[in-house]
Amino acid sequence: MAQRSKQRSRGRRTNDRSRGRPTIEAPIVLPPSASTSLFGFEVSPEEIAANERASKMLLVRLLGPIALLLGVVLGIVGYAALGIPLALLLVALVIGLTLAFGKSLNNTAVPYTLKLIGATKVDASEEPRLANLVNSMVATVGLSAPSFAIIDDALPNACSVGSGAEATLVVTRGLLTELDLIELEGVIAHELAHLRRGDGDRAALAVRCLAFRPGSRRSEALHRGVGIGRELRADQIGAASVRYPRGMASAMAICESGAQPQPSSFFASPAFLSTRWLWFDPMVGERSAEAACGNHDATSLRLAVLEEW
């Protein structure tokens, strides 16, 4: 079965090239965290803590300047009107409202993101193949089974958001129909790796915070917000947790060689652009060598790394 996945992956790559799609000619230079073999990588407490700090910084960057400006203005007004007591009261009010708004953003991030991508939650009994595979894998990685959500889209893709009781694995209908069991296992291992790292909360919060940002550079800001290199890192962890790591490469090749999204597809919508860097295959609609060059999260570069093993 592993051999079949290997052949399938390479065959799709060959077919893709024959259609004239540009290939990556530049040498692949990996970040220090990926400079050794994928196998054996574990999630450290420091890695999880770094994601937690990054989530807090997202809120600070969004709300900090606003709170500072309001605090200064109201403090000056309060001091001019009634002196120091009113000024301190108004500043304390600004701080309290800022903290309350930040908590609200954090608490609503996962539902907001799921609604944005149009994911419909399903019961495990509605998708037994997916549920059985996930349940067999979470025990080995020390996670509780996440909730499941489906996007009715023909293109194969997946993402994960949240943590704990809010942890949700999102898959497209195309992922369930296009991939065999070993390929699907590879994608799920990748998404469970995100949940193990604490990526799910950080990703949802980044999407929620960027809703307040002008859309022209939202995709670039999201990539920085969720963490550049997160997809390659999830490949590392996921590949170490499955019996047939080449299944992930085969799944990636299927995504890469797929058709361009139709106008009615989610992956042709503004909502995808606002969530691009949450997805297993973030390069839908951006398959050029120029778009992938130097980007360690690009599907084609990650696939090239996986195919080396």
VENHU-V697111 format. One record per residue. SS is DSSP state (H for helix, E for strand, C for the rest). PHI is phi in whole degrees, 0 to 359 (* if undefined). NEAR is the number of other ideal C-beta (glycine too) atoms within 12 Angstrom. Layout:
ss | phi | near
SS | PHI | NEAR
SS | PHI | NEAR
This chain:
ss | phi | near
C | * | 17
H | 296 | 24
H | 295 | 14
H | 297 | 18
H | 296 | 34
H | 298 | 25
H | 295 | 18
H | 298 | 28
H | 299 | 38
H | 291 | 24
H | 298 | 18
H | 292 | 31
H | 298 | 30
H | 296 | 16
H | 299 | 18
H | 298 | 27
H | 294 | 21
H | 294 | 12
C | 275 | 17
C | 93 | 10
C | 290 | 26
C | 296 | 18
C | 257 | 22
C | 271 | 31
C | 266 | 14
C | 291 | 17
C | 297 | 11
C | 272 | 25
C | 252 | 17
C | 270 | 25
C | 292 | 22
H | 306 | 11
H | 293 | 25
H | 246 | 28
C | 278 | 15
C | 244 | 15
C | 302 | 16
C | 295 | 34
C | 289 | 18
C | 96 | 12
C | 290 | 27
C | 237 | 20
C | 274 | 29
C | 269 | 16
H | 302 | 13
H | 295 | 14
H | 294 | 28
H | 294 | 24
H | 297 | 16
H | 296 | 23
H | 292 | 34
H | 295 | 23
H | 296 | 18
H | 296 | 29
H | 296 | 35
H | 296 | 24
H | 293 | 22
H | 300 | 36
H | 291 | 34
H | 297 | 21
H | 294 | 24
H | 283 | 28
H | 263 | 29
H | 303 | 22
H | 299 | 15
H | 294 | 21
H | 296 | 28
H | 296 | 18
H | 297 | 16
H | 296 | 25
H | 298 | 28
H | 294 | 18
H | 298 | 18
H | 291 | 25
H | 297 | 28
H | 295 | 18
H | 297 | 19
H | 296 | 24
H | 294 | 20
H | 292 | 14
H | 278 | 15
H | 227 | 14
C | 91 | 15
H | 298 | 15
H | 303 | 14
H | 293 | 19
H | 300 | 23
H | 295 | 18
H | 296 | 21
H | 293 | 27
H | 296 | 27
H | 298 | 20
H | 296 | 20
H | 299 | 28
H | 298 | 23
H | 298 | 17
H | 295 | 20
H | 296 | 26
H | 297 | 20
H | 295 | 17
H | 293 | 24
H | 298 | 29
H | 296 | 17
H | 297 | 19
H | 300 | 32
H | 296 | 30
H | 288 | 19
H | 260 | 23
H | 297 | 38
H | 293 | 38
H | 301 | 24
H | 298 | 30
H | 294 | 39
H | 297 | 36
H | 292 | 25
H | 298 | 32
C | 272 | 39
C | 71 | 24
C | 277 | 37
E | 253 | 23
E | 291 | 25
E | 231 | 23
C | 280 | 14
H | 302 | 20
H | 291 | 11
H | 280 | 16
C | 228 | 27
H | 297 | 15
H | 298 | 23
H | 294 | 37
H | 297 | 26
H | 297 | 19
H | 292 | 35
H | 297 | 35
H | 297 | 23
H | 285 | 22
H | 265 | 34
H | 295 | 26
H | 296 | 14
H | 279 | 20
H | 249 | 29
C | 78 | 15
C | 240 | 31
C | 277 | 22
C | 296 | 26
C | 284 | 38
E | 288 | 34
E | 244 | 35
E | 218 | 36
E | 239 | 31
E | 250 | 37
C | 279 | 22
C | 223 | 35
C | 285 | 24
C | 283 | 38
C | 285 | 39
C | 191 | 45
E | 201 | 52
E | 207 | 48
E | 216 | 51
E | 221 | 43
C | 82 | 41
C | 203 | 32
H | 56 | 17
H | 292 | 12
H | 266 | 28
C | 300 | 33
E | 224 | 41
E | 263 | 48
E | 250 | 48
E | 229 | 45
E | 273 | 39
H | 298 | 27
H | 297 | 32
H | 296 | 42
H | 287 | 35
H | 266 | 21
H | 273 | 29
C | 260 | 39
C | 278 | 26
H | 296 | 26
H | 290 | 30
H | 294 | 40
H | 296 | 40
H | 300 | 38
H | 296 | 46
H | 294 | 49
H | 296 | 47
H | 300 | 44
H | 298 | 53
H | 290 | 51
H | 295 | 43
H | 298 | 42
H | 300 | 49
H | 293 | 45
H | 296 | 37
H | 279 | 42
C | 83 | 37
H | 294 | 42
H | 298 | 43
H | 291 | 38
H | 298 | 43
H | 295 | 50
H | 296 | 46
H | 294 | 44
H | 297 | 45
H | 298 | 45
H | 295 | 39
H | 292 | 38
H | 284 | 37
C | 297 | 28
C | 266 | 22
C | 258 | 22
C | 305 | 12
H | 283 | 16
H | 299 | 12
H | 238 | 15
H | 293 | 27
H | 296 | 33
H | 297 | 21
H | 294 | 27
H | 296 | 38
H | 300 | 32
H | 293 | 24
H | 294 | 38
H | 278 | 45
C | 110 | 34
C | 292 | 23
C | 97 | 29
H | 295 | 45
H | 289 | 48
H | 297 | 41
H | 296 | 38
H | 293 | 50
H | 300 | 48
H | 302 | 39
H | 292 | 37
H | 297 | 45
H | 296 | 38
H | 284 | 29
C | 255 | 37
C | 242 | 37
C | 285 | 21
C | 234 | 29
C | 301 | 37
H | 292 | 33
H | 299 | 39
H | 294 | 51
H | 296 | 42
H | 296 | 41
H | 298 | 49
H | 295 | 50
H | 294 | 38
H | 296 | 39
H | 299 | 44
H | 294 | 41
C | 268 | 33
C | 289 | 34
C | 290 | 23
C | 296 | 19
C | 294 | 27
C | 288 | 17
C | 305 | 10
C | 277 | 13
C | 287 | 26
H | 303 | 35
H | 282 | 36
H | 249 | 20
C | 258 | 23
H | 300 | 17
H | 296 | 29
H | 293 | 34
H | 299 | 31
C | 279 | 37
C | 229 | 42
H | 312 | 40
H | 274 | 42
H | 268 | 50
E | 267 | 50
C | 305 | 48
C | 247 | 46
C | 277 | 42
C | 263 | 40
C | 302 | 37
C | 82 | 28
C | 226 | 31
C | 267 | 30
C | 290 | 18
H | 298 | 21
H | 296 | 16
H | 292 | 23
H | 270 | 29
C | 300 | 21
C | 79 | 20
C | 257 | 33
C | 291 | 33
C | 265 | 40
C | 294 | 37
H | 301 | 45
H | 295 | 41
H | 289 | 36
H | 295 | 42
H | 296 | 40
H | 300 | 31
H | 294 | 34
H | 297 | 41
C | 287 | 29
C | 284 | 18
C | 261 | 23
